[in-house]
Amino acid sequence: MGENSQHPIFTGTALAASIVTNTWLQSYRFYRQALGFSVVDEGVLTQDQKNQFGTSLNRYTLFGQDRGAVVRLIEQTNESAIPNRMLANPWDSGLEVMEFGVADVDDLYKQIIKNRFGILAPPTTFSVEAPEPLGYIEMRALAVLGPSGEQIFFTQITERVGGVPLWELRKDINVFPLGNIVLSMKDRAPQDFYKQVFNLYPITELVLKQEEAAFIMGGPKDMAFDMCLLGNDDYKSGMEQHVYGDHHPEYTYRTFPCDFSKTGLASACWQVNTLENVAERIQAHNGEVLSQTLLPLRDNSSPSGIVFRGKVGEIIELAI
């Protein structure tokens, strides 16, 4: 591994993202009623899953559409658990935010308000441009704080010139399946990890410094970062990395590792085409292998694979 000409072992975009909640009914209502997702599966975690991820975890529901990635809602029975990224800044390292494409962001905004959930930033229009495969995109984005402290972006593409769509554009639903998982970081050391272990690298990279984008993300007006979409050649992984250090050496950088004992975004899962020597490569590049037990996926309530912790504390599951 390590040359751009070699294929990555990742296949497709993310399969799932895990949201831990100790406000089960509110979180259930948010994903089911406000966002309009269907229940794909539900049940109780196995004892092995509880042993690996947390004995205070209990039931789960997979929310999604008729196909594509799912959001795993996982019950945390500890009522005193607090949101993992509470008081975090956008530039603080870790697994930061989920992004969903939408057909009509203004309609979704009204639906979320109608259901009495919190808005971080109302629909706001801005644009980005980069060489292929991105091209020129004008987008209208909405930032929401979920009931368990998870931060979510909902993005409507209002104009595109060139480039390859970031997700399947559907007309039969408003909120599309999970599109991107965003990691924040100070420097590019985590990129080297994903390059050396998985042969993923930025296929699109641009400096994003726009007041409107900073507003959506909850940062100061002059906030800037390198926005990197990871992939390999024409493959797009759905992992987005934001690198702040070169633009803001004056910031104080903290790390918020994924933590299933807290609430909010706790892990993300990708499918891979092999697990051969993957654990060894992860460890050789200073990642931490945590388990071979994964959390429920569409059509598989007790999958196996590799769970690891990466360079900014992210927990990533690899399903074969």
Order of alpha helices (4+ residues) and beta strands (2+ residues): beta-alpha-beta-alpha-beta-beta-beta-alpha-beta-beta-beta-beta-alpha-beta-alpha-beta-beta-beta-alpha-beta-beta-beta
